[in-house]
């Protein structure tokens, strides 16, 4: 996949869960998610690189499934990044 312009392609890390009273709930649900940068458009600053780990808002960007590998990815813009780790 080729990422264009100001877009950043990420893969969100799976949500960790815990069992409480027989219920499975998200662990540490603070409205953020960890993600890995998979691709970077040509107009994104050099501060964000492929392989970087990010903390983003839970509802940032647009999620889609790649028909070639059937994996879920998300497209975000730089302003939606909280922290580059």
C-alpha positions in Angstrom: 0.0 0.0 0.0 1.2 3.5 -0.8 0.3 6.2 1.7 -0.4 9.6 0.1 -0.1 13.2 1.2 -0.6 14.0 4.9 -1.9 10.6 5.9 -0.3 8.1 8.3 -1.2 4.4 8.1 -1.2 2.7 11.5 -2.0 -0.7 12.9 -3.7 -0.4 16.3 -2.4 -2.8 19.0 -5.0 -5.3 20.3 -6.9 -4.1 23.4 -5.8 -5.8 26.6 -8.6 -7.3 28.6 -9.2 -8.6 32.1 -11.9 -10.7 33.7 -13.9 -9.2 36.5 -16.7 -11.0 38.1 -17.0 -13.3 35.0 -17.1 -10.3 32.6 -14.3 -9.5 30.1 -13.6 -5.7 30.1 -11.0 -3.6 28.5 -8.0 -2.9 30.8 -6.9 0.6 31.3 -9.7 2.1 29.2 -8.7 5.8 29.3 -9.8 6.8 25.8 -6.4 6.1 24.2 -4.8 3.3 22.1 -1.3 2.2 21.2 -0.5 1.9 17.5 2.5 1.2 15.2 3.2 3.3 12.1 3.0 1.2 9.0 3.3 3.9 6.3 3.8 7.7 6.0 2.7 10.1 3.3 5.2 12.4 1.7 3.7 15.5 3.4 4.1 14.2 7.0 6.9 15.7 9.1 10.1 13.7 9.6 9.2 13.3 13.3 6.9 10.4 12.4 8.6 7.3 10.8 7.6 3.8 9.9 8.0 1.5 12.9 7.3 4.3 15.5 4.9 3.5 18.3 2.2 6.0 18.9 -0.5 6.9 21.5 -3.6 8.1 19.7 -7.2 8.9 20.7 -9.4 5.9 20.6 -11.7 7.3 17.8 -9.0 8.9 15.7 -8.9 8.4 12.0 -10.7 6.0 9.7 -10.5 2.3 10.0 -10.5 -0.1 7.0 -9.8 -3.7 6.2 -7.1 -4.4 3.5 -8.6 -6.9 1.1 -5.1 -8.3 0.3 -4.2 -9.4 3.8 -7.6 -9.1 5.6 -6.0 -7.1 8.4 -7.5 -3.9 9.9 -5.6 -0.6 9.5 -6.4 3.0 10.4 -5.6 6.1 8.5 -4.9 9.2 10.6 -3.4 12.7 10.3 -0.5 14.0 12.4 -2.7 16.2 14.5 -4.5 13.1 15.9 -1.2 11.8 17.5 -0.9 12.4 21.2 2.6 11.0 21.7 5.4 9.4 19.5 7.2 7.0 21.8 
